[in-house]
């Protein structure tokens, strides 16, 4: 199985965007919007996005899609929720994680 490097906190914008696209949240989570809403709500209330690496990556995938569809305003890598997701993925999965998308 192919693996991809998890961006460091100070990585460039493009690295965050490319990493988010290595997980196909649409295919792997039919309830992606609800999953994202629950995870983001938890993070906003507690500062904890959770410990399920697949959920974290699915949320990151949806965040990058929303960022793109909103015109890409602001730096994706500096959005607080985005940063929290990537930081937790790195903490749980280490420096690399499996690619989970269809190419």
N, C-alpha and C positions, 0 to 999 in steps of 0.2 A: 504494500500500500504506500502510495506517495505521501510524503510529509511536507509541511510548509512551516517556515519560520514564523513564530509569533513576534509581532513588532515590539520593540522596546518602547518605553513610555515617550522617549524623545525621537522616535522614528519619524520620517517624513510622511506627509499627507498621503502620497500615492501608495506607500507601503501599507498603511492602514486600510485604504480602499481595496487594494488587491487582496489583502488577507481576508477581509470581510466576504469577498466573492469566492473564497475557497470552501464555502459551506453553503449548500443549496437548501436554505430554510423553507422555500416553497414546497419542494419535493419531500423533505424529511419531516415536516410538521404541518399537517393539514390545518391545524388550529393556530397557525403562526401569529395572527393578530392578537388573539386572546392570550397566548403564551407571552408575547411581548408586553402586552398591557399589564399582566400580573407581575411580570418580572420588573418592569420599570416602576410600577407602583410600589413594590416591595423596596426597591432601591431608594426611591424618593422618601419613603417613610423611615427606613432604617439605615441606609447607606450600604446595605448588603445586597448584591445582585443574585446571590445564591451560589450553589456549588455544583450544579449540573453543567458540565462543559458543553454538552450539546445544546442546552437551552441558552447558555451565554452566547454561543456562536450563532445560533438562530436569531437571537435578538440583534446581534451585531450586523448580521446579514440584512435584517429588515431596516435597521438604522441607516445603512449605506444606501439602500434602495430609496428610502424616504429623503435622504440628503440629496440624492441625484434628482428625484422628481420635484423637489422644492427649488431647483435651480442651482444647487450646490453652494448656497450662501454659507459663509463661515467656514472655518477649518474643521473638517470632519474629525481629525485626530485630536482636536482640543475640546470637543464636546464632552462635558463631564460624564454623561452616561456611557459614551463610547470608550472613554479612557478607563472607566471602572470595569467595563466588560473585558477589554483587552488585558488589563492588569490581572483580573481574576483568571482568565484563560491561561495566561502565562504562569500564574501561581499554581494552578491545578495541573496543567499539561506539560509544563516545562518549556524549553526553548522552541520545540517543534511539536506540531499536532498533525493528525491525518487530514489529508484533503478529503472533503466530503461533498463534492459537486460533480456534476456531469460535464464533461468537456466536449 
